[in-house]
Amino acid sequence: KHKEGTVSLYPRGLTFPVSMSFETGEQATINLRFPDFIHLTKVRATVTKALAGTDAGTITLKNQAGATLATLTIPLSTVIDAEFSAAIDVEVPADGFVTLVAAKTTAGGKCEVFIES
């Protein structure tokens, strides 16, 4: 049982991958939806294309209300395969979602983001 007294149909240890980009015209806000209650424990990002331009990039995880749960900052010139992570303790209700937001002032770079239960 979880804080809500709800049992998750998802087993612990699942990973939900999402491709995110800091390239021109590719920065996005993505809602990751869950049909059943789930408890999320970690967000992590692995760089798949080195960050270019003149600034760092951020991946922000938000809840349904828009409140920030975690922000991963990926420094300028971060190389491929570098990993960044944050522990979270988030319960998402059935038919709920979390939102991932990629932001970077100057274009350049990509990463794979993983949300873990």
C-alpha positions, 0 to 999 in steps of 0.5 A: 500500500502507498500513502493514498492507500492504493496499490499500484498495478505497476511493479517496482523497477519499471523504467519509462524512456522519453527522448528529449532534445535541445535542438532548434524546433525540437524543444518540447513539453511532453506529458507522460500518462499512466492509466493506473496509479504509480509511485515514481522514485527517480528521474535520470537523463543520459546525454545522447548528443553533446550540448552545444551553444553557450548555455546549459540545458534543463529537464524539468519534471512537473506534476499535473498541477504544474509544480516542479518535482525535480530539475536536471541541469546539464552543463554546456559541453556535456559529452555523450553518455554523461548521466544526471539524476534526481531521487523523487517520491511521486505518487501519480493517480490513475489516469494521471500524468507527469510533464517533462520540459526541455529548456535551453536558450541556445540550441544544441544537444539531446538526451534520453530521459528515464522515469523510474518506479 
